Amino acid sequence: MAKGGRGRRQAHGLALAVILALGALGGTALLASTPALAQPVGNATPYDGELFSLTNQDRASNGLAALADNPVLSEIGQNRPYYGCSVSPIYGRAADMLTRDYFAHQIPGCSADGGYVWPIMSADGVAWRSAGENIGWNNGYADPASAINTAFMNSPEHRANILGNYNQLGIGSWYTAGPWNYPGSGSSGLADVYMFAEEFALLGATAPPPPPPTPRPSSSGSSGGSHASPTPTPVATPTPTPSPKPKPRPGVGSQFPSSSQGLLSSTIEQVISGYLDE
């Protein structure tokens, strides 16, 4: 949570930003449709394009290629109807959270693949190989898009999605005058709230992994994995095995797909020992 800024203010005179991040790897399942939900409360915002540009500026500043605009991902992030949950339809990520008073990656009433957004992407024809999601809301800022982008980039989990191995991006946002009160917010009702959803996806073929390092008698091994920003050499410690069903915690949390490989060669002591045994 970030506090500060100027512009529209809530009851206590503070500007707030709350964010969550999520990533996944693999396929998903779908659910059958059920009765309809009322139209979403609130309306779209004019900030999608600005946040999209800021995200690609962050990637360019870190030597990464720009993400392509994916209109379907943008609609999923905003208010696109989906009929595969027990509450149906739900209207996008940003609009749904403000309409049904929650703030989480797991969508209430959706059980496929843990209730995350991945089955929605698949159902809407996004053939993703890996995917990620950043969500966040704020109020009290003169420029909500800039404020939420700063909050994302200051969080390692959200930054890792922004600088991740993706090539497509969709951004959706939604606004409500309030009151909005999600479980755990600690408020009797928030006003003037902007909700943002960044939907990342890797589509198409991926480059083959690099060859393993050449073994040396004195080395104890080598490992590498994905990381938030590009570096000339792999990290020394392998990253943990990813799970396709991460569980975000309140405030900030994520799981990201990663991989590691290593090759263990003989140590100097083993070489000497083998020589003495001959």
MIMIDREN-668036 format. One record per residue (C-alpha): residue number from 1; residue in one letter; x negated, y, z. Coordinates in nm, 4 decimals, m for minus. Example, Ala and Ser with C-alpha at 12.3 -4.5 7.8 and 13.67 -1.06 7.14 Angstrom:
% residues 2
<atom 1 "a" <m1.2300 m0.4500 0.7800>>
<atom 2 "s" <m1.3670 m0.1060 0.7140>>
//
This chain:
% residues 278
<atom 1 "m" <0.0000 0.0000 0.0000>>
<atom 2 "a" <m0.1285 0.3455 m0.0892>>
<atom 3 "k" <m0.0125 0.6657 0.0727>>
<atom 4 "g" <m0.0577 1.0227 m0.0435>>
<atom 5 "g" <0.0036 1.2240 m0.3589>>
<atom 6 "r" <0.2436 1.5011 m0.4434>>
<atom 7 "g" <0.5759 1.5354 m0.6199>>
<atom 8 "r" <0.9034 1.3675 m0.5283>>
<atom 9 "r" <0.9032 1.2655 m0.1663>>
<atom 10 "q" <1.0856 1.0103 0.0412>>
<atom 11 "a" <1.2359 1.0760 0.3827>>
<atom 12 "h" <0.9034 1.0760 0.5681>>
<atom 13 "g" <0.7217 1.2877 0.3104>>
<atom 14 "l" <0.4893 1.0072 0.1965>>
<atom 15 "a" <0.4191 0.8740 m0.1496>>
<atom 16 "l" <0.4205 0.4955 m0.1548>>
<atom 17 "a" <0.2876 0.2320 m0.3908>>
<atom 18 "v" <0.3305 m0.1402 m0.3315>>
<atom 19 "i" <0.1910 m0.3982 m0.5743>>
<atom 20 "l" <0.1645 m0.7722 m0.6337>>
<atom 21 "a" <m0.0385 m0.9739 m0.8864>>
<atom 22 "l" <0.0005 m1.3241 m1.0248>>
<atom 23 "g" <m0.1570 m1.5525 m1.2845>>
<atom 24 "a" <m0.0806 m1.8977 m1.4272>>
<atom 25 "l" <m0.2084 m2.1606 m1.6681>>
<atom 26 "g" <m0.0136 m2.4357 m1.8426>>
<atom 27 "g" <0.3399 m2.5154 m1.9566>>
<atom 28 "t" <0.6776 m2.4641 m1.7949>>
<atom 29 "a" <1.0275 m2.6095 m1.7755>>
<atom 30 "l" <1.3670 m2.4456 m1.8359>>
<atom 31 "l" <1.7013 m2.4381 m1.6547>>
<atom 32 "a" <2.0629 m2.4401 m1.7675>>
<atom 33 "s" <2.2759 m2.1256 m1.7604>>
<atom 34 "t" <2.5475 m2.0364 m1.5071>>
<atom 35 "p" <2.7925 m1.7483 m1.4424>>
<atom 36 "a" <2.7088 m1.3901 m1.5267>>
<atom 37 "l" <2.5526 m1.1212 m1.3083>>
<atom 38 "a" <2.6636 m0.7592 m1.3208>>
<atom 39 "q" <2.4711 m0.5093 m1.5335>>
<atom 40 "p" <2.1522 m0.3779 m1.3733>>
<atom 41 "v" <2.1562 m0.0737 m1.1484>>
<atom 42 "g" <1.9498 0.2243 m1.2649>>
<atom 43 "n" <1.7903 0.2980 m1.6001>>
<atom 44 "a" <1.4704 0.2697 m1.8056>>
<atom 45 "t" <1.1835 0.5151 m1.7533>>
<atom 46 "p" <0.9666 0.7039 m2.0041>>
<atom 47 "y" <0.6421 0.5709 m1.8525>>
<atom 48 "d" <0.5866 0.2382 m2.0334>>
<atom 49 "g" <0.3701 0.3838 m2.3093>>
<atom 50 "e" <0.1574 0.5813 m2.0666>>
<atom 51 "l" <0.0868 0.2776 m1.8491>>
<atom 52 "f" <0.0072 0.0695 m2.1585>>
<atom 53 "s" <m0.2483 0.3294 m2.2728>>
<atom 54 "l" <m0.4041 0.3528 m1.9265>>
<atom 55 "t" <m0.4413 m0.0260 m1.9130>>
<atom 56 "n" <m0.6262 m0.0371 m2.2440>>
<atom 57 "q" <m0.8412 0.2564 m2.1370>>
<atom 58 "d" <m0.9453 0.0552 m1.8323>>
<atom 59 "r" <m1.0360 m0.2397 m2.0552>>
<atom 60 "a" <m1.2333 m0.0193 m2.2944>>
<atom 61 "s" <m1.4240 0.1321 m2.0010>>
<atom 62 "n" <m1.5290 m0.2203 m1.9083>>
<atom 63 "g" <m1.6340 m0.3229 m2.2588>>
<atom 64 "l" <m1.3227 m0.5293 m2.3335>>
<atom 65 "a" <m1.0998 m0.5397 m2.6386>>
<atom 66 "a" <m0.7625 m0.3674 m2.6258>>
<atom 67 "l" <m0.4503 m0.5727 m2.5613>>
<atom 68 "a" <m0.1884 m0.5883 m2.8364>>
<atom 69 "d" <0.1603 m0.4613 m2.7617>>
<atom 70 "n" <0.4056 m0.7520 m2.7335>>
<atom 71 "p" <0.7652 m0.6228 m2.7507>>
<atom 72 "v" <0.9133 m0.9448 m2.6094>>
<atom 73 "l" <0.6873 m0.9295 m2.3040>>
<atom 74 "s" <0.7876 m0.5647 m2.2608>>
<atom 75 "e" <1.1558 m0.6590 m2.2670>>
<atom 76 "i" <1.0939 m0.9399 m2.0170>>
<atom 77 "g" <0.9165 m0.6916 m1.7919>>
<atom 78 "q" <1.2024 m0.4448 m1.8182>>
<atom 79 "n" <1.5630 m0.5646 m1.8559>>
<atom 80 "r" <1.5904 m0.8487 m2.1092>>
<atom 81 "p" <1.8720 m1.0895 m2.0086>>
<atom 82 "y" <1.7778 m1.4487 m1.9258>>
<atom 83 "y" <2.0365 m1.7222 m1.8748>>
<atom 84 "g" <1.8285 m2.0015 m1.7201>>
<atom 85 "c" <1.8771 m1.9339 m1.3486>>
<atom 86 "s" <2.1539 m2.0135 m1.1007>>
<atom 87 "v" <2.2312 m1.6392 m1.0950>>
<atom 88 "s" <2.2742 m1.5598 m1.4607>>
<atom 89 "p" <2.1857 m1.3647 m1.6504>>
<atom 90 "i" <1.9041 m1.1867 m1.4754>>
<atom 91 "y" <1.7947 m0.8654 m1.6428>>
<atom 92 "g" <1.4175 m0.8497 m1.6767>>
<atom 93 "r" <1.1647 m0.8214 m1.3973>>
<atom 94 "a" <1.1709 m0.4502 m1.3122>>
<atom 95 "a" <1.5467 m0.4035 m1.3426>>
<atom 96 "d" <1.6246 m0.7274 m1.1599>>
<atom 97 "m" <1.4151 m0.6397 m0.8547>>
<atom 98 "l" <1.5854 m0.3028 m0.8148>>
<atom 99 "t" <1.9322 m0.4445 m0.8873>>
<atom 100 "r" <1.9122 m0.7405 m0.6481>>
<atom 101 "d" <1.7018 m0.5776 m0.3732>>
<atom 102 "y" <1.3861 m0.7880 m0.3698>>
<atom 103 "f" <1.0179 m0.7444 m0.4502>>
<atom 104 "a" <0.8348 m1.0665 m0.5367>>
<atom 105 "h" <0.6914 m1.2705 m0.8202>>
<atom 106 "q" <0.9319 m1.5507 m0.7336>>
<atom 107 "i" <1.2745 m1.4732 m0.8795>>
<atom 108 "p" <1.5712 m1.5511 m0.6500>>
<atom 109 "g" <1.8022 m1.8085 m0.8049>>
<atom 110 "c" <1.5353 m1.9371 m1.0465>>
<atom 111 "s" <1.3756 m2.2703 m0.9588>>
<atom 112 "a" <1.1886 m2.3741 m1.2757>>
<atom 113 "d" <0.8126 m2.3741 m1.2167>>
<atom 114 "g" <0.8520 m2.2279 m0.8695>>
<atom 115 "g" <1.0772 m1.9436 m0.9797>>
<atom 116 "y" <0.8065 m1.7487 m1.1604>>
<atom 117 "v" <0.8340 m1.5633 m1.4903>>
<atom 118 "w" <0.6555 m1.8303 m1.6996>>
<atom 119 "p" <0.9717 m2.0244 m1.8032>>
<atom 120 "i" <1.1278 m1.6968 m1.9177>>
<atom 121 "m" <0.8263 m1.6258 m2.1400>>
<atom 122 "s" <0.8518 m1.9739 m2.2911>>
<atom 123 "a" <1.2286 m1.9540 m2.3412>>
<atom 124 "d" <1.1901 m1.6228 m2.5225>>
<atom 125 "g" <0.9368 m1.7667 m2.7665>>
<atom 126 "v" <0.6079 m1.6454 m2.6156>>
<atom 127 "a" <0.3691 m1.9360 m2.6841>>
<atom 128 "w" <0.1264 m1.8448 m2.4085>>
<atom 129 "r" <m0.1859 m2.0409 m2.3203>>
<atom 130 "s" <m0.2342 m1.8479 m1.9981>>
<atom 131 "a" <m0.0386 m1.5603 m1.8477>>
<atom 132 "g" <m0.0413 m1.3100 m1.5638>>
<atom 133 "e" <0.1855 m1.0563 m1.4027>>
<atom 134 "n" <0.1302 m0.7368 m1.2046>>
<atom 135 "i" <0.4308 m0.5795 m1.0347>>
<atom 136 "g" <0.4459 m0.2631 m0.8299>>
<atom 137 "w" <0.6760 0.0171 m0.7232>>
<atom 138 "n" <0.6253 0.3694 m0.5991>>
<atom 139 "n" <0.8045 0.6892 m0.5130>>
<atom 140 "g" <0.6887 1.0393 m0.4296>>
<atom 141 "y" <0.4410 1.0744 m0.7174>>
<atom 142 "a" <0.4508 1.3394 m0.9897>>
<atom 143 "d" <0.3146 1.0786 m1.2377>>
<atom 144 "p" <0.4373 0.7321 m1.1333>>
<atom 145 "a" <0.2541 0.5493 m1.4158>>
<atom 146 "s" <m0.0848 0.6982 m1.3321>>
<atom 147 "a" <m0.0301 0.6318 m0.9620>>
<atom 148 "i" <0.0597 0.2653 m1.0115>>
<atom 149 "n" <m0.2316 0.2128 m1.2518>>
<atom 150 "t" <m0.4718 0.3539 m0.9930>>
<atom 151 "a" <m0.3259 0.1219 m0.7307>>
<atom 152 "f" <m0.3629 m0.1773 m0.9661>>
<atom 153 "m" <m0.7245 m0.0967 m1.0511>>
<atom 154 "n" <m0.8150 m0.0467 m0.6841>>
<atom 155 "s" <m0.6924 m0.3991 m0.6031>>
<atom 156 "p" <m0.9237 m0.6890 m0.7029>>
<atom 157 "e" <m0.6324 m0.9206 m0.7858>>
<atom 158 "h" <m0.4543 m0.6714 m1.0112>>
<atom 159 "r" <m0.7785 m0.5522 m1.1666>>
<atom 160 "a" <m0.8612 m0.9137 m1.2547>>
<atom 161 "n" <m0.5368 m0.9371 m1.4540>>
<atom 162 "i" <m0.5981 m0.6045 m1.6296>>
<atom 163 "l" <m0.9526 m0.7096 m1.7225>>
<atom 164 "g" <m0.8587 m1.0748 m1.7732>>
<atom 165 "n" <m0.8855 m1.3092 m2.0694>>
<atom 166 "y" <m0.5619 m1.2006 m2.2349>>
<atom 167 "n" <m0.4829 m1.0549 m2.5760>>
<atom 168 "q" <m0.1158 m0.9521 m2.5400>>
<atom 169 "l" <0.0570 m0.7147 m2.2984>>
<atom 170 "g" <0.4103 m0.6012 m2.2347>>
<atom 171 "i" <0.5066 m0.3314 m1.9868>>
<atom 172 "g" <0.8527 m0.2745 m1.8478>>
<atom 173 "s" <0.9735 m0.0230 m1.5929>>
<atom 174 "w" <1.3000 0.0688 m1.4241>>
<atom 175 "y" <1.4230 0.3518 m1.2045>>
<atom 176 "t" <1.6851 0.3822 m0.9335>>
<atom 177 "a" <1.7842 0.6841 m0.7311>>
<atom 178 "g" <1.8492 0.4417 m0.4459>>
<atom 179 "p" <1.9065 0.3404 m0.1882>>
<atom 180 "w" <1.6876 0.0328 m0.2448>>
<atom 181 "n" <1.5935 m0.1909 0.0447>>
<atom 182 "y" <1.4137 m0.5190 m0.0164>>
<atom 183 "p" <1.3403 m0.7721 0.2618>>
<atom 184 "g" <1.0240 m0.6755 0.4443>>
<atom 185 "s" <1.0248 m0.3154 0.3258>>
<atom 186 "g" <1.0729 m0.1864 0.6787>>
<atom 187 "s" <1.3087 0.0810 0.5532>>
<atom 188 "s" <1.6799 0.1475 0.5801>>
<atom 189 "g" <1.6812 0.2444 0.2135>>
<atom 190 "l" <1.4309 0.3874 m0.0342>>
<atom 191 "a" <1.5186 0.6598 m0.2826>>
<atom 192 "d" <1.3753 0.7722 m0.6165>>
<atom 193 "v" <1.2008 0.4390 m0.6831>>
<atom 194 "y" <1.0057 0.3450 m0.9954>>
<atom 195 "m" <0.9409 m0.0269 m1.0531>>
<atom 196 "f" <0.6729 m0.1466 m1.2969>>
<atom 197 "a" <0.6006 m0.4930 m1.4388>>
<atom 198 "e" <0.2923 m0.5749 m1.6466>>
<atom 199 "e" <0.3227 m0.9062 m1.8338>>
<atom 200 "f" <m0.0068 m1.0441 m1.9692>>
<atom 201 "a" <m0.0482 m1.3398 m2.2044>>
<atom 202 "l" <m0.3179 m1.5158 m2.4020>>
<atom 203 "l" <m0.1772 m1.6318 m2.7359>>
<atom 204 "g" <m0.3503 m1.8315 m3.0065>>
<atom 205 "a" <m0.6705 m2.0324 m3.0005>>
<atom 206 "t" <m0.9402 m1.9598 m2.7473>>
<atom 207 "a" <m1.3149 m1.9600 m2.8082>>
<atom 208 "p" <m1.5012 m2.2830 m2.7188>>
<atom 209 "p" <m1.6777 m2.2846 m2.3810>>
<atom 210 "p" <m2.0525 m2.2088 m2.3795>>
<atom 211 "p" <m2.2923 m2.5087 m2.3776>>
<atom 212 "p" <m2.4262 m2.6248 m2.0396>>
<atom 213 "p" <m2.7636 m2.4805 m1.9313>>
<atom 214 "t" <m3.0819 m2.6705 m2.0146>>
<atom 215 "p" <m3.1875 m2.8699 m1.7036>>
<atom 216 "r" <m3.5137 m2.7774 m1.5336>>
<atom 217 "p" <m3.6912 m3.0005 m1.2790>>
<atom 218 "s" <m3.6968 m2.7250 m1.0175>>
<atom 219 "s" <m3.3334 m2.6123 m1.0438>>
<atom 220 "s" <m3.0530 m2.7324 m0.8183>>
<atom 221 "g" <m2.7746 m2.6668 m1.0682>>
<atom 222 "s" <m2.5785 m2.3953 m1.2391>>
<atom 223 "s" <m2.2148 m2.2959 m1.2383>>
<atom 224 "g" <m1.9977 m2.0276 m1.3890>>
<atom 225 "g" <m1.6411 m1.9067 m1.3829>>
<atom 226 "s" <m1.4054 m1.6279 m1.4747>>
<atom 227 "h" <m1.4460 m1.2969 m1.2986>>
<atom 228 "a" <m1.2855 m0.9581 m1.2891>>
<atom 229 "s" <m1.5332 m0.7669 m1.5002>>
<atom 230 "p" <m1.7935 m0.8775 m1.7586>>
<atom 231 "t" <m2.1478 m0.9475 m1.6396>>
<atom 232 "p" <m2.4519 m1.0690 m1.8380>>
<atom 233 "t" <m2.4861 m1.3909 m1.6364>>
<atom 234 "p" <m2.2360 m1.6322 m1.4786>>
<atom 235 "v" <m2.1583 m1.6017 m1.1104>>
<atom 236 "a" <m2.3538 m1.8266 m0.8753>>
<atom 237 "t" <m2.0560 m1.9792 m0.6940>>
<atom 238 "p" <m1.7827 m2.1689 m0.8805>>
<atom 239 "t" <m1.4309 m2.0336 m0.8477>>
<atom 240 "p" <m1.1593 m2.2561 m0.6928>>
<atom 241 "t" <m0.9428 m2.4794 m0.9087>>
<atom 242 "p" <m0.6359 m2.2814 m1.0242>>
<atom 243 "s" <m0.2783 m2.3748 m0.9412>>
<atom 244 "p" <0.0092 m2.3093 m1.1847>>
<atom 245 "k" <0.2369 m2.2274 m0.8891>>
<atom 246 "p" <0.0586 m1.9577 m0.6827>>
<atom 247 "k" <0.2357 m1.8188 m0.3792>>
<atom 248 "p" <0.1957 m1.4386 m0.3534>>
<atom 249 "r" <0.1906 m1.2833 m0.0090>>
<atom 250 "p" <0.3558 m0.9535 0.0863>>
<atom 251 "g" <0.1744 m0.6449 m0.0328>>
<atom 252 "v" <m0.0988 m0.7809 m0.2600>>
<atom 253 "g" <m0.1721 m1.1352 m0.3675>>
<atom 254 "s" <m0.2500 m1.3466 m0.6691>>
<atom 255 "q" <m0.3867 m1.6649 m0.8121>>
<atom 256 "f" <m0.5807 m1.6596 m1.1361>>
<atom 257 "p" <m0.6767 m1.9353 m1.3769>>
<atom 258 "s" <m1.0493 m2.0043 m1.3725>>
<atom 259 "s" <m1.2954 m2.2738 m1.4701>>
<atom 260 "s" <m1.6427 m2.3816 m1.3662>>
<atom 261 "q" <m1.9058 m2.6198 m1.4914>>
<atom 262 "g" <m2.2503 m2.7135 m1.3665>>
<atom 263 "l" <m2.5370 m2.9512 m1.4318>>
<atom 264 "l" <m2.7504 m3.0962 m1.1493>>
<atom 265 "s" <m3.1130 m3.1826 m1.2355>>
<atom 266 "s" <m3.3924 m3.3446 m1.0339>>
<atom 267 "t" <m3.5510 m3.1416 m0.7599>>
<atom 268 "i" <m3.9260 m3.0969 m0.7212>>
<atom 269 "e" <m3.9210 m3.3375 m0.4246>>
<atom 270 "q" <m3.7554 m3.6075 m0.6373>>
<atom 271 "v" <m4.0152 m3.5638 m0.9114>>
<atom 272 "i" <m4.3037 m3.5911 m0.6618>>
<atom 273 "s" <m4.1422 m3.8888 m0.4897>>
<atom 274 "g" <m4.1000 m4.0689 m0.8204>>
<atom 275 "y" <m4.4607 m4.0044 m0.9077>>
<atom 276 "l" <m4.5874 m4.1395 m0.5712>>
<atom 277 "d" <m4.3750 m4.4534 m0.6024>>
<atom 278 "e" <m4.5407 m4.5534 m0.9302>>
//
